[in-house]
Every structure is written in structure tokens, then in C-alpha cells.
């Protein structure tokens, strides 16, 4: 039978891995080489051009603008407030599923903490 300590270690590992995946997603999303992967609809509409068409060689692959790294999660509040249909039309089904997974994990953690401590 699992003890409270075992459950706590498991929860810590899950939370840590979720934070690591969120940070990896946010970091990779900022790199110009991954632009077509994270913003395909913008390329299809013609509102964004490939980073390989201009600039220095390093700037095609690595984002050197440090200000963008400071506000790398600025998209999250707007995405969380968007209705799901609008989010799917704006960012795609995979983004809606990604946010749904994080919201489910958040609700699970809150309910577990309230069940455990209150």
C-alpha cells in the first residue's frame, strides 16, 4: 500500500515533468527554425515568412532577442480565457488539447490538495 510520502514523491515528479515540458515547449516555440511547426496556419495565410529568407545565419536558427525569453509565457492568459472553439480556429486542435491537459492536471492537483489538507 502506498504511503502519503510515496504519493507526494509521485506528485512531485509529475509536477516537475509537467513544468519541464511547458518550459521546453515555450523555449522551442521561440526558435526561428521551429516557426513552421508552431505557426503553420500563419504561413498558409501568408501572414508570416520563413526565417531562412533573410538575416544572419545564426538568427535563422536561434532567437537572440533576450526580451522574448522574458515574456515567453505571455500567450497563456489570453489562451486560457479564449473559448475552446475560438482557440481551435486560432491555434489548432493540438493547442487546445495541450491546454486541456494542463488544466486537467491543475484541477487534479487543487482537488488533491483540498482533499488532503482540508
C-alpha positions in Angstrom: 0.0 0.0 0.0 1.3 3.4 -0.9 2.0 5.8 1.9 1.5 9.6 1.8 5.2 10.0 1.2 5.1 7.8 -1.9 2.1 9.8 -3.2 4.0 13.0 -2.5 7.1 11.9 -4.4 5.0 10.8 -7.3 3.1 14.1 -7.4 6.4 16.0 -7.2 7.8 14.0 -10.1 4.7 14.6 -12.2 4.6 18.3 -11.4 8.3 18.7 -12.2 8.0 16.9 -15.5 4.9 19.0 -16.5 6.9 22.2 -15.7 9.9 20.9 -17.7 7.6 20.1 -20.7 6.0 23.5 -20.5 9.4 25.3 -20.4 10.7 23.2 -23.3 7.6 24.0 -25.4 7.9 27.7 -24.6 11.6 27.7 -25.4 11.3 25.7 -28.7 8.4 27.8 -29.8 10.6 30.9 -29.8 13.3 29.5 -32.1 13.0 30.6 -35.8 13.9 27.1 -37.1 10.7 25.8 -35.5 8.5 28.6 -36.7 6.7 26.5 -39.4 6.0 23.8 -36.8 4.4 26.1 -34.2 2.7 28.6 -36.6 1.6 26.6 -39.7 -1.7 28.5 -40.2 0.1 31.8 -40.4 2.3 30.5 -43.2 -0.7 29.2 -45.1 -2.4 32.5 -44.8 0.7 34.3 -45.9 1.0 36.5 -42.8 4.4 35.1 -41.9 7.5 34.4 -43.9 10.2 31.8 -43.5 13.1 32.9 -41.3 15.5 31.4 -43.9 14.8 34.3 -46.3 16.9 36.9 -44.5 19.2 37.8 -41.7 22.4 36.4 -40.4 23.0 32.6 -40.4 22.7 32.3 -36.7 19.5 34.3 -36.5 17.8 31.7 -38.8 18.2 29.0 -36.2 18.4 30.7 -32.8 16.4 33.5 -31.4 18.9 36.1 -30.0 16.3 38.5 -28.7 16.5 38.2 -24.9 13.3 40.2 -24.3 11.3 37.4 -25.9 12.6 34.9 -23.4 11.5 37.1 -20.5 7.9 37.1 -21.7 7.8 33.6 -23.1 4.5 32.7 -21.3 2.6 35.9 -22.2 0.4 33.9 -24.6 -1.0 31.7 -21.8 -3.5 34.1 -20.1 -5.1 35.0 -23.4 -5.3 31.4 -24.4 -6.9 30.3 -21.1 -9.6 33.0 -21.5 -10.4 32.1 -25.1 -13.5 29.9 -25.7 -12.4 26.4 -27.0 -13.9 26.9 -30.5 -12.0 30.1 -31.0 -8.8 28.6 -29.7 -9.1 25.7 -32.1 -9.7 28.0 -35.0 -6.9 30.3 -34.0 -4.2 27.9 -32.8 -5.4 24.5 -33.8 -6.7 21.3 -32.2 -3.3 20.3 -30.8 -3.0 23.6 -28.8 -6.5 23.1 -27.4 -5.6 19.6 -26.3 -2.3 20.8 -24.8 -4.1 23.4 -22.7 -6.8 20.9 -21.7 -4.1 18.5 -20.4 -2.5 21.3 -18.3 -5.9 22.5 -17.0 -6.9 18.9 -16.1 -3.6 18.5 -14.2 -4.1 21.8 -12.4 -7.6 20.9 -11.3 -6.4 17.5 -10.2 -3.7 19.0 -8.1 -6.0 21.5 -6.5 -8.6 18.9 -5.7 -6.0 16.5 -4.3 -4.6 19.3 -2.1 -8.0 20.3 -0.9 -8.9 16.7 -0.2 -5.7 16.1 1.7 -5.4 19.2 3.8 -8.9 20.4 4.4 
